Amino acid sequence: MNRCWKRNVKSVSMLLKHVFLAIGMLGIAASPVAGAEAYPQRHVTLIVASATGGPADSAARIIAGPMSAVLGQQIVIENMPGSGGMIGATRVARANADGYTLLLHQTGLTIAPSLYPKLGFDVAKDFAPIGLVNTSFSVLVGRKTIPANDFNELIAWMRGPGRPVKFAHPGVGTLGHLATVLFAKSLKTDVNAIPYKGIGPAMADIIGDHVDLVWAGSISAAPLVNSGKVKAFAYAADKRNPLLPNIPAVTEVGYPEMAIPFWHALYAPAATPRPIMERLNEALRRALADPQVVKAYKDSGTEAFPPDQWSIEAAAAFVRRELDRWARDVRENNIQAEQ
C-alpha cells in the first residue's frame, strides 16, 4: 500500500514538473525577445506625419522598398498629416511597442516640445529612434517682383521703409517657421510671419506675388528659380547646392547661424524590444547603402546621413541634441507658438 502510494506521488510530481516546464517554455515563446526572433511576421505600417508628395513622404517611399526586401515583409506607408505632424506622431506614441507601427518624422518633432507643453506625448520618453534617414537644407526664395537681385540687396530692401516684409512659412512649429523667426532676429528687423498649411500653398502665393519670402526645399524651389518664376537669395548650408550653383550659401554672406539642416528620422514606440530595433536598424542601414537609394536622395536634393551616424545610439544622441538645441533657441529668442 505504502509502495503504491509512493509510486503515485512520484508520478504526480514528475507530471507536475513537466507541466510547469511546458508552461515556462510557453512563457518564453510569448516573451518579446522570443517574438523578436521571428519578426516581422506580417506587414509593417510606416506612419508619415505629412501629406503625400512632401519631403517626408518622398524620404519614406525611397527606403520602403529596400527595407521591405531586407525584412521579408512589406512596409506599408500611411500618410497622417495635420497639426504640424503631431497627429501622426501621437498615433505612433500610443501604438503597441511590437515593431509593426513605425514613424518617419522630420525636424519639427524636436521643435514641438518647446512650443507646445501639452503635446499629449513626450518625444524623449515615448519614442525610440531606429535611425537617421536623410538631411537637406532650405533655400531663401522670394517673389520675382522683389526689387533685389542678390542677398545684400535683399537685406537692404528688408530694412527699408514700408516694411515689415510678408514672410510665409509652412506652419507653426515647423522648421520653416523657426527659420523665419531666427532669420529676422539675425537681421535685427521685423517680419510679418504668415503661416500656411504646408510649403505648397506658401510657394503658390510666392509665385502669385501675394507674399514676399519663404524658406523652401531646394528640390521644389530649384525648377521655379531656374524658370524665372521666383528668385533665390541664399542656401541655408555651409556650401552651395549643385541644383542652384549660383546661389550663395549662408556662410558666404555672413550668416552661418542660418545653416540649419532639415532632417528625417525613423522611430518606433518606446519599449520596443531591442532585437526588433536592431532588425529595423539593419534594414535601414542596408537601404541607405543601396546605390539606387543614394541616387534617389541626391536627385531629390537631399543626402543620407553618413555611415558613422547609422547606429541606434547615434540616432538617439542626435535627437537628444536637437531637442536641447531647439529648447535653447525657442527660450533665448522668446519664440511663441502664435508667431
C-alpha positions in Angstrom: 0.0 0.0 0.0 2.8 2.4 1.0 4.9 1.5 -2.0 1.9 2.1 -4.3 1.2 5.5 -2.7 4.8 6.5 -3.0 4.9 5.5 -6.7 1.7 7.6 -7.3 3.2 10.6 -5.6 6.4 10.3 -7.6 4.4 10.0 -10.8 2.3 13.1 -9.9 5.5 15.0 -9.1 7.0 14.1 -12.4 3.8 15.1 -14.2 3.7 18.5 -12.5 7.3 19.1 -13.3 6.7 18.5 -17.0 3.5 20.7 -16.8 5.4 23.6 -15.2 8.3 23.2 -17.7 5.8 23.3 -20.6 4.2 26.5 -19.1 7.6 28.1 -18.7 8.5 27.3 -22.4 5.2 28.8 -23.5 6.1 31.9 -21.5 9.4 32.2 -23.2 7.9 31.7 -26.6 5.4 34.5 -25.8 8.0 36.9 -24.5 9.0 40.0 -26.6 12.6 38.6 -27.1 11.3 35.3 -28.5 8.8 37.2 -30.7 11.6 39.4 -32.0 13.5 36.4 -33.3 10.7 35.8 -35.8 10.0 39.4 -36.5 8.3 40.5 -38.8 5.5 38.0 -39.5 3.2 40.5 -41.3 3.4 43.9 -42.9 4.8 46.9 -41.1 2.9 50.2 -41.1 5.1 53.3 -41.5 3.3 56.4 -40.5 4.4 59.5 -42.4 3.3 62.6 -40.4 2.8 64.7 -43.5 0.9 64.8 -46.8 1.6 62.7 -49.9 4.2 64.2 -52.1 6.1 66.2 -49.5 9.7 65.7 -48.4 8.9 63.2 -45.6 6.7 61.2 -48.0 9.5 61.1 -50.5 12.1 60.1 -47.9 9.9 57.3 -46.7 9.0 55.9 -50.1 12.6 55.8 -51.3 13.6 53.5 -48.4 10.4 51.5 -48.0 11.1 49.1 -50.9 14.7 48.2 -49.9 13.8 47.9 -46.3 10.9 45.6 -47.2 13.3 43.4 -49.1 15.6 43.0 -46.1 12.7 42.4 -43.7 10.9 39.9 -45.9 7.6 41.7 -45.3 6.1 44.8 -46.9 6.4 48.2 -45.4 3.0 50.0 -46.0 3.1 53.8 -45.9 0.2 55.6 -44.3 0.2 59.4 -44.5 -1.2 61.2 -41.5 -0.8 65.0 -41.9 -2.1 67.6 -39.6 -1.1 69.8 -36.6 2.5 70.2 -37.8 2.9 66.4 -37.9 1.7 65.9 -34.4 -1.3 63.8 -35.3 0.8 61.1 -36.9 3.3 61.3 -34.0 0.5 60.8 -31.5 -0.7 57.7 -33.3 2.7 56.0 -33.0 3.4 57.2 -29.5 0.3 55.3 -28.4 0.8 52.2 -30.6 1.9 48.8 -29.4 5.6 48.5 -29.0 5.9 45.5 -31.3 7.6 46.9 -34.3 4.6 46.9 -36.5 3.8 50.6 -36.3 6.7 53.0 -37.1 7.1 56.7 -37.6 9.0 58.8 -40.1 9.2 62.4 -38.9 11.3 65.5 -39.5 13.0 68.3 -37.6 9.6 69.6 -36.3 9.2 66.6 -33.9 12.1 68.0 -31.9 10.9 71.6 -32.1 7.3 71.0 -31.0 8.0 70.1 -27.3 9.5 73.6 -26.8 6.5 75.3 -28.3 3.6 73.1 -27.1 4.0 71.9 -23.5 0.8 69.9 -23.8 1.5 67.7 -26.8 0.0 64.5 -25.4 3.3 62.7 -25.6 6.9 63.1 -24.6 9.3 62.9 -27.5 12.2 61.8 -25.3 10.3 59.2 -23.4 7.6 57.9 -25.9 9.8 57.3 -29.0 12.8 55.1 -29.6 14.9 56.3 -32.6 15.7 53.5 -35.0 18.0 55.5 -37.2 18.6 58.8 -39.0 17.5 58.8 -42.6 18.4 61.9 -44.7 19.1 65.6 -44.5 18.8 68.7 -46.6 18.8 72.4 -46.4 16.4 75.2 -47.4 16.6 78.0 -50.0 15.5 81.5 -49.3 13.0 82.2 -52.1 11.2 85.4 -53.0 8.6 86.6 -55.4 10.1 87.6 -58.8 9.0 91.2 -58.4 11.1 91.9 -55.3 13.4 94.9 -56.2 16.5 93.0 -55.2 18.7 90.6 -57.2 21.2 89.3 -54.6 21.4 88.7 -50.9 22.9 92.1 -49.9 20.3 94.0 -51.9 17.6 91.9 -50.3 18.7 92.8 -46.8 18.8 96.5 -47.7 15.3 96.2 -49.1 14.0 94.3 -46.0 15.4 97.1 -43.7 13.9 99.8 -45.9 10.7 101.9 -45.4 7.3 100.4 -45.7 8.2 97.0 -44.1 7.9 94.5 -42.5 8.0 92.1 -45.3 5.5 89.3 -45.6 7.4 86.1 -44.8 5.5 82.9 -45.5 6.2 79.6 -43.6 4.6 76.1 -43.8 3.0 76.1 -40.4 3.5 77.0 -36.8 6.2 74.8 -35.2 7.8 73.8 -38.4 11.5 74.3 -39.2 10.4 77.0 -41.8 8.6 78.8 -39.0 11.6 78.7 -36.7 14.0 79.7 -39.5 11.8 82.7 -40.4 11.9 83.9 -36.8 15.6 83.3 -36.3 16.4 85.0 -39.6 14.6 88.1 -38.6 16.4 88.0 -35.3 19.8 87.8 -37.1 18.9 90.7 -39.3 17.6 92.7 -36.3 14.5 93.5 -38.2 10.8 92.7 -38.0 8.9 90.4 -40.4 5.2 89.6 -40.8 5.3 85.7 -40.4 2.4 84.2 -42.2 1.5 80.5 -41.6 0.3 78.2 -44.3 -0.8 74.6 -44.4 2.3 73.3 -45.9 5.0 74.6 -48.3 2.9 74.1 -51.4 0.3 76.8 -50.7 3.1 79.1 -49.4 5.0 78.7 -52.7 1.8 79.3 -54.7 1.4 82.7 -53.0 5.1 83.5 -53.6 4.5 82.8 -57.3 1.3 84.7 -57.2 3.0 87.8 -55.7 0.9 87.7 -52.6 3.8 87.3 -50.1 7.4 88.2 -50.2 9.7 85.5 -48.9 9.8 81.8 -47.8 12.4 79.2 -46.8 11.7 76.3 -49.2 13.2 72.9 -50.0 15.7 73.0 -52.9 14.0 70.2 -54.8 10.8 72.2 -55.1 12.4 75.6 -55.4 15.1 74.9 -58.0 12.8 74.4 -61.0 10.9 77.6 -60.1 14.1 79.6 -59.7 15.6 78.3 -62.9 12.5 79.1 -64.9 12.4 82.6 -63.5 9.1 82.2 -61.6 10.7 83.1 -58.3 14.0 84.5 -57.1 16.5 82.7 -54.8 18.8 84.6 -52.5 20.7 82.2 -50.2 21.1 78.5 -49.4 20.9 77.6 -45.7 24.0 75.5 -45.6 27.8 75.8 -45.3 28.3 75.0 -49.1 26.4 75.7 -52.3 23.7 73.4 -53.7 24.5 71.7 -57.0 20.9 72.3 -58.1 21.4 76.1 -57.6 25.1 76.6 -58.1 24.8 80.4 -58.5 23.1 80.9 -55.1 25.5 81.6 -52.2 25.5 79.6 -49.0 24.5 81.5 -45.9 28.1 81.1 -44.6 29.3 83.0 -47.6 27.1 86.0 -46.9 27.9 86.2 -43.2 25.0 84.3 -41.6 26.5 80.9 -40.6 23.9 80.6 -37.8 21.3 80.1 -40.5 22.9 76.8 -41.8 20.1 74.7 -40.3 19.5 71.2 -41.6 16.1 69.8 -42.3 16.3 66.1 -41.5 14.2 62.9 -41.2 14.5 60.0 -38.7 12.8 56.7 -38.2 11.2 55.9 -34.9 9.4 53.1 -33.0 7.3 53.4 -29.9 9.3 53.4 -26.7 9.8 49.9 -25.1 10.1 48.2 -28.5 12.3 45.2 -27.8 16.0 45.7 -28.6 16.2 42.7 -31.0 13.3 44.3 -33.1 15.1 47.7 -33.0 18.3 46.1 -34.2 16.4 44.3 -37.0 14.9 47.5 -38.2 18.1 49.4 -37.9 19.8 46.7 -40.0 17.2 47.1 -42.7 17.5 50.8 -42.7 21.3 50.7 -42.9 21.2 48.3 -45.8 18.7 50.5 -47.5 20.8 53.7 -47.1 23.8 51.8 -48.5 21.8 50.9 -51.7 23.2 52.8 -54.7 19.7 53.4 -56.0 18.7 55.0 -52.7 21.8 57.2 -52.7 21.0 58.3 -56.2 17.3 58.9 -55.4 18.1 61.1 -52.5 20.7 63.0 -54.5 18.2 63.6 -57.3 15.7 64.9 -54.8 18.2 67.5 -53.4 18.9 65.6 -50.2 21.5 63.1 -48.9 21.5 60.2 -46.5 23.3 60.6 -43.2 26.9 59.3 -43.3 27.5 55.7 -42.3 29.1 56.7 -38.9 25.7 58.0 -37.9 23.6 55.0 -38.9 23.5 53.3 -35.5 20.7 53.3 -33.0 22.9 55.0 -30.4 23.9 57.8 -32.9 20.3 58.5 -33.8 19.3 58.7 -30.1 22.2 61.1 -29.3 21.3 63.2 -32.4 17.7 63.5 -31.4 18.6 64.5 -27.8 20.9 67.2 -29.1 18.2 68.5 -31.4 15.7 68.6 -28.5 18.2 70.6 -26.4 19.1 72.9 -29.3 15.6 73.9 -30.1 14.6 74.3 -26.5 17.5 76.7 -26.1 16.7 78.6 -29.4 13.0 78.9 -28.5 13.8 80.1 -25.0 16.6 82.5 -25.9 14.7 84.1 -28.8 11.3 84.1 -26.9 9.6 82.3 -29.8 5.9 81.9 -29.3 3.6 79.4 -31.0 1.5 82.1 -32.5 4.4 83.8 -34.3 
